[in-house]
Amino acid sequence: MTAEVWMGYLVDHCPDFTVVQSPFVLGDERVFGADSDATTLSIAAVLHRLQHENVASVAVPEGIDADALSTACNIQVWDKESESEPDWDLLLSEEAILVLARPGAEVEISVMDVAVEVDQAFHEAIVAAWEMELNVLHVSQGAYVSQAQYVEAASPRLSLSGQMGRNGAVWPPRYSANTSQKENGVHRLTPSGRVLSWTTLSAAGAPSEFSLRAPLLGGVSTVLLELVDGPNGVFLVVDDEEPELSMDAPMELVVRRIYAQEGFIRYGLKARAIPA
Amino acid sequence: MLPMVALVMVDVAVVGAGQTRYGNHDLGLKGMWAEAARSAFASVDGDFDAKMVDEAYIGSLAFGGAQLGNTAALLTEHSDMEGLPVRRVENACASSGFAFRDAWMAIKSGQADVVVAGGIEKMNDLTPERRRYWLGVSGDTEWERLAGLTFPGTYALMARRYFHEFDATHDDLVHVSVKNHLHGSLNPLAHIQKEVAFEKAASGFMVADPLTLYDCCPTSDGASCVVLAADHVAKRMTDTPVWVRGSGAASDHLALHDRPSITQLKATQTAGRKAYEMANLTPRDIDLAEVHDCFTIAEVLATEDLGFAQRGEGGRFAREGQGIINQGSVAVNASGGLKSKGHPLGATGTGQVVEVFKQLRGQVESQRQVKGAEVGLTHNVGGSGATCAVHVFGRDRT
């Protein structure tokens, strides 16, 4: 079938289920891109579903970061201890394919017509780098953002939640009096903007958090975006696409892995070119 | 009725200044500091002893964490200043620019007569991995660092935007690099004492597109030290004091994305304006300026923000060689600047004062001497412009 591309993934939307697949293949098998995993696919699935209907609660299996999903999509994760049933189940596959389905729905996974072949050596090196980075004994020399500090800012980082100040939207949120959340409330910004500037840091110049993967990726690229709601922000470019960056080019923000430290993956919004 | 109190504002002079050579040092923190302090104390040509010092302010990021706490107490032990009230001043790369300002204020307030300001950083004893960690701790860690940025990346964003907004290209940055290498080649205290050809600087290894290796300052070890004195004691210490005519400082949003414009540094503009106003001088009065060229684009922006060039004209200023010693309108980075003299983070601010002190007293190498220099300026920036200290110095007191 002809695939719909959504946040860099392939989506098949049906009344009772949504299938999200990675566009990348190795032989006959779908594999994750360089900074994607089941959590980022699940976020894309739920955000796609939310375009069509409310998603009240989702049962999340092991292997998906439930907190990241909940924060990025602003939804409830189903509590196993609760007496009610979940509205939706997330179903994992052996491959980089994920299904969001109503409980008991009959799911049919279509063959998508997009398949980007990845280099086997590159893919294996990236997988190995993430495994090393995820080892609890791996403590990079990166400027330390603790898990608690990451969690505190998870909402603005994953769902672009900001504030509405007297002079317009404010992001990231502030603690100063004229932009307090209590006074002005949380304001979710539109996850897209235009390029004000960009750079690609060589692997040698990249922050040490990225030292295992930057040499494989040929460095790391960062854009300064003017978000459509007004504020500016700096974002990594997604690892598995190489957009031609230019001034004023429109880009959208999608959730991807940023880096891992002490066995914990930090997710965040990254920029990808908006398809013409 | 309250008694009448005559308030007499004291003037402050620099009476001594010295530094280590910048570069890869065999000496550690204590040894480098002792060398810089000895050099500064020896440069005081009149009545002076380290026991006369009332206070000391030492700027350092404490790069590498080797002596993160109580740095100043440890260092002053090794420079005959035991028992003084001392402290480390930290404002990233502007640490000793602010240490100098604090020292100036201590005298200006009447609480001290003789004060030492200095700075130090040991950077080359770390593994490359650990060094990259410390090089990126002064940005907005939570947002910039997690977006893949270290300072080469941050300044690269500024450079690309500058090229977009104004009539400038990377070639203009190359001119800055070539000039500062030329000046540094004449400075025996510089980290990199060699000239670089335009073609070579234009085609360097790409560090952060569009900035190449020749747009970036080196990673340096070094220490610098300055002795400041109140006017009533300065005259006993030297016949040729260098007067602090103006001091200005400011801060700005730490993160680049929070600033309305990334092609100007508001903190520099504010600090510069305050310093000029206090000195009752204008940019046209400045004979030499040591500006914070951690990256070549930073010098282009500084020449505009400090008023040597109009906004958007910094590229042309560099292209026309306006900052070359004894050639242009003002000698910019006669020492070689951070680009060539080197950038031992915490030492840089007072290291700039060392250069201006010697230039105004006619004590640098003849090829590097700015002829007839009467007024000099130092410009020390923290991070990508979150903090800035500007000082104006003169051979004349007013």
HADDOCK unambig.tbl for C-alpha pairs under 7 A between the chains (distance, minus, plus):
assign (segid A and resid 141 and name CA) (segid B and resid 129 and name CA) 6.70 0.50 0.50
assign (segid A and resid 141 and name CA) (segid B and resid 130 and name CA) 5.75 0.50 0.50
assign (segid A and resid 141 and name CA) (segid B and resid 133 and name CA) 5.32 0.50 0.50
assign (segid A and resid 142 and name CA) (segid B and resid 133 and name CA) 5.02 0.50 0.50
assign (segid A and resid 143 and name CA) (segid B and resid 133 and name CA) 5.84 0.50 0.50
assign (segid A and resid 143 and name CA) (segid B and resid 136 and name CA) 6.87 0.50 0.50
assign (segid A and resid 143 and name CA) (segid B and resid 137 and name CA) 5.71 0.50 0.50
assign (segid A and resid 143 and name CA) (segid B and resid 141 and name CA) 6.60 0.50 0.50
assign (segid A and resid 145 and name CA) (segid B and resid 142 and name CA) 6.53 0.50 0.50
assign (segid A and resid 196 and name CA) (segid B and resid 161 and name CA) 6.88 0.50 0.50
assign (segid A and resid 197 and name CA) (segid B and resid 157 and name CA) 5.41 0.50 0.50
assign (segid A and resid 197 and name CA) (segid B and resid 160 and name CA) 6.18 0.50 0.50
assign (segid A and resid 197 and name CA) (segid B and resid 161 and name CA) 5.60 0.50 0.50
assign (segid A and resid 198 and name CA) (segid B and resid 157 and name CA) 5.51 0.50 0.50
assign (segid A and resid 199 and name CA) (segid B and resid 153 and name CA) 6.34 0.50 0.50
assign (segid A and resid 199 and name CA) (segid B and resid 156 and name CA) 6.16 0.50 0.50
assign (segid A and resid 199 and name CA) (segid B and resid 157 and name CA) 6.02 0.50 0.50
assign (segid A and resid 199 and name CA) (segid B and resid 208 and name CA) 6.05 0.50 0.50
assign (segid A and resid 199 and name CA) (segid B and resid 209 and name CA) 5.20 0.50 0.50
assign (segid A and resid 200 and name CA) (segid B and resid 208 and name CA) 5.42 0.50 0.50
assign (segid A and resid 200 and name CA) (segid B and resid 209 and name CA) 5.44 0.50 0.50
assign (segid A and resid 201 and name CA) (segid B and resid 153 and name CA) 6.16 0.50 0.50
assign (segid A and resid 201 and name CA) (segid B and resid 207 and name CA) 5.90 0.50 0.50
assign (segid A and resid 201 and name CA) (segid B and resid 208 and name CA) 4.22 0.50 0.50
assign (segid A and resid 201 and name CA) (segid B and resid 209 and name CA) 6.62 0.50 0.50
assign (segid A and resid 202 and name CA) (segid B and resid 206 and name CA) 6.98 0.50 0.50
assign (segid A and resid 202 and name CA) (segid B and resid 207 and name CA) 5.32 0.50 0.50
assign (segid A and resid 202 and name CA) (segid B and resid 208 and name CA) 6.10 0.50 0.50
assign (segid A and resid 205 and name CA) (segid B and resid 207 and name CA) 6.09 0.50 0.50
assign (segid A and resid 206 and name CA) (segid B and resid 148 and name CA) 6.46 0.50 0.50
assign (segid A and resid 206 and name CA) (segid B and resid 149 and name CA) 6.92 0.50 0.50
assign (segid A and resid 206 and name CA) (segid B and resid 150 and name CA) 6.63 0.50 0.50
assign (segid A and resid 207 and name CA) (segid B and resid 132 and name CA) 6.34 0.50 0.50
assign (segid A and resid 207 and name CA) (segid B and resid 133 and name CA) 6.72 0.50 0.50
assign (segid A and resid 207 and name CA) (segid B and resid 145 and name CA) 7.00 0.50 0.50
assign (segid A and resid 207 and name CA) (segid B and resid 148 and name CA) 6.11 0.50 0.50
assign (segid A and resid 207 and name CA) (segid B and resid 149 and name CA) 6.63 0.50 0.50
assign (segid A and resid 207 and name CA) (segid B and resid 150 and name CA) 6.03 0.50 0.50
assign (segid A and resid 208 and name CA) (segid B and resid 129 and name CA) 6.28 0.50 0.50
assign (segid A and resid 208 and name CA) (segid B and resid 132 and name CA) 5.98 0.50 0.50
assign (segid A and resid 208 and name CA) (segid B and resid 133 and name CA) 5.86 0.50 0.50
assign (segid A and resid 220 and name CA) (segid B and resid 148 and name CA) 6.53 0.50 0.50
assign (segid A and resid 222 and name CA) (segid B and resid 147 and name CA) 6.46 0.50 0.50
assign (segid A and resid 222 and name CA) (segid B and resid 148 and name CA) 6.42 0.50 0.50
assign (segid A and resid 232 and name CA) (segid B and resid 257 and name CA) 5.16 0.50 0.50
assign (segid A and resid 232 and name CA) (segid B and resid 258 and name CA) 6.67 0.50 0.50
assign (segid A and resid 233 and name CA) (segid B and resid 257 and name CA) 5.15 0.50 0.50
assign (segid A and resid 234 and name CA) (segid B and resid 144 and name CA) 6.57 0.50 0.50
assign (segid A and resid 234 and name CA) (segid B and resid 147 and name CA) 6.07 0.50 0.50
assign (segid A and resid 234 and name CA) (segid B and resid 257 and name CA) 6.47 0.50 0.50
assign (segid A and resid 235 and name CA) (segid B and resid 147 and name CA) 4.86 0.50 0.50
assign (segid A and resid 236 and name CA) (segid B and resid 147 and name CA) 4.89 0.50 0.50
assign (segid A and resid 236 and name CA) (segid B and resid 148 and name CA) 6.18 0.50 0.50
